[in-house]
Amino acid sequence: MNNTYIYILIMALVTYLIRMLPLALIRKKITNRFFRSFLYYVPFVTLAVMTFPAILTATESVWSAAAAFAVAMIVAYGGGSLPIVATIACAIVFIVEIFI
């Protein structure tokens, strides 16, 4: 058997165990407020950690990415929908790249 298949099998097993063990071991409802709050924010933090570096490296210049990120945060905080925020961020990158 090729080493690649062994690696894939081990990765699949580890991924399955990480997802299955909490379901098998934790039977009662989690009542600790701190732990519940922590688990509530884990998906958001994970998404932010994976997305933020990609935002800064997706353009030719870090400055255009930072400007688009700042404007997108302001528009999103103001209640803009996802298509509006994405369109404005793309436009800011385009404009800043023209001048840099």
One Martini backbone bead per residue (centre of mass of N, CA, C, O) as a GRO file, in nm:
protein
  100
    1MET     BB    1   0.097   0.037   0.022
    2ASN     BB    2   0.077   0.352  -0.007
    3ASN     BB    3   0.157   0.628   0.179
    4THR     BB    4  -0.078   0.811   0.094
    5TYR     BB    5  -0.309   0.623   0.197
    6ILE     BB    6  -0.224   0.626   0.490
    7TYR     BB    7  -0.251   0.930   0.537
    8ILE     BB    8  -0.550   0.950   0.461
    9LEU     BB    9  -0.653   0.752   0.674
   10ILE     BB   10  -0.550   0.905   0.923
   11MET     BB   11  -0.697   1.172   0.868
   12ALA     BB   12  -0.982   1.051   0.872
   13LEU     BB   13  -0.971   0.937   1.158
   14VAL     BB   14  -0.913   1.200   1.310
   15THR     BB   15  -1.158   1.356   1.208
   16TYR     BB   16  -1.369   1.160   1.320
   17LEU     BB   17  -1.285   1.169   1.621
   18ILE     BB   18  -1.325   1.474   1.667
   19ARG     BB   19  -1.642   1.449   1.603
   20MET     BB   20  -1.731   1.193   1.784
   21LEU     BB   21  -1.638   1.218   2.085
   22PRO     BB   22  -1.826   1.443   2.195
   23LEU     BB   23  -2.088   1.280   2.138
   24ALA     BB   24  -2.005   1.027   2.321
   25LEU     BB   25  -1.911   1.181   2.600
   26ILE     BB   26  -2.141   1.408   2.577
   27ARG     BB   27  -2.470   1.387   2.716
   28LYS     BB   28  -2.508   1.645   2.849
   29LYS     BB   29  -2.591   1.949   2.911
   30ILE     BB   30  -2.448   2.256   2.882
   31THR     BB   31  -2.425   2.493   3.167
   32ASN     BB   32  -2.183   2.653   3.123
   33ARG     BB   33  -2.145   2.975   3.029
   34PHE     BB   34  -1.856   2.992   2.929
   35PHE     BB   35  -1.855   2.739   2.745
   36ARG     BB   36  -2.096   2.821   2.569
   37SER     BB   37  -1.971   3.083   2.467
   38PHE     BB   38  -1.722   2.957   2.342
   39LEU     BB   39  -1.878   2.766   2.140
   40TYR     BB   40  -2.028   2.993   1.988
   41TYR     BB   41  -1.747   3.147   1.876
   42VAL     BB   42  -1.572   2.943   1.715
   43PRO     BB   43  -1.669   2.974   1.415
   44PHE     BB   44  -1.597   3.278   1.387
   45VAL     BB   45  -1.296   3.261   1.454
   46THR     BB   46  -1.216   3.056   1.239
   47LEU     BB   47  -1.301   3.225   0.997
   48ALA     BB   48  -1.121   3.470   1.058
   49VAL     BB   49  -0.845   3.321   1.061
   50MET     BB   50  -0.873   3.221   0.758
   51THR     BB   51  -0.945   3.502   0.610
   52PHE     BB   52  -0.749   3.738   0.676
   53PRO     BB   53  -0.487   3.650   0.524
   54ALA     BB   54  -0.630   3.639   0.244
   55ILE     BB   55  -0.695   3.936   0.223
   56LEU     BB   56  -0.387   4.042   0.232
   57THR     BB   57  -0.294   3.833  -0.027
   58ALA     BB   58  -0.501   3.889  -0.285
   59THR     BB   59  -0.325   4.125  -0.360
   60GLU     BB   60  -0.067   4.327  -0.466
   61SER     BB   61  -0.144   4.499  -0.207
   62VAL     BB   62  -0.176   4.564   0.126
   63TRP     BB   63  -0.314   4.843   0.106
   64SER     BB   64  -0.566   4.761  -0.056
   65ALA     BB   65  -0.662   4.547   0.145
   66ALA     BB   66  -0.686   4.733   0.394
   67ALA     BB   67  -0.886   4.933   0.273
   68ALA     BB   68  -1.109   4.729   0.205
   69PHE     BB   69  -1.143   4.620   0.490
   70ALA     BB   70  -1.223   4.883   0.628
   71VAL     BB   71  -1.469   4.948   0.450
   72ALA     BB   72  -1.618   4.679   0.494
   73MET     BB   73  -1.653   4.711   0.800
   74ILE     BB   74  -1.821   4.969   0.791
   75VAL     BB   75  -2.051   4.865   0.610
   76ALA     BB   76  -2.126   4.617   0.784
   77TYR     BB   77  -2.181   4.777   1.047
   78GLY     BB   78  -2.412   4.951   0.892
   79GLY     BB   79  -2.581   4.696   0.729
   80GLY     BB   80  -2.461   4.557   0.501
   81SER     BB   81  -2.464   4.343   0.267
   82LEU     BB   82  -2.272   4.111   0.121
   83PRO     BB   83  -2.278   4.218  -0.176
   84ILE     BB   84  -2.211   4.510  -0.103
   85VAL     BB   85  -1.945   4.465   0.048
   86ALA     BB   86  -1.797   4.316  -0.184
   87THR     BB   87  -1.822   4.537  -0.399
   88ILE     BB   88  -1.681   4.764  -0.244
   89ALA     BB   89  -1.413   4.616  -0.195
   90CYS     BB   90  -1.343   4.578  -0.496
   91ALA     BB   91  -1.345   4.878  -0.568
   92ILE     BB   92  -1.122   4.964  -0.374
   93VAL     BB   93  -0.900   4.791  -0.491
   94PHE     BB   94  -0.908   4.910  -0.773
   95ILE     BB   95  -0.851   5.207  -0.698
   96VAL     BB   96  -0.586   5.166  -0.537
   97GLU     BB   97  -0.427   5.016  -0.766
   98ILE     BB   98  -0.416   5.260  -0.958
   99PHE     BB   99  -0.244   5.451  -0.747
  100ILE     BB  100   0.002   5.233  -0.683
   0.00000   0.00000   0.00000
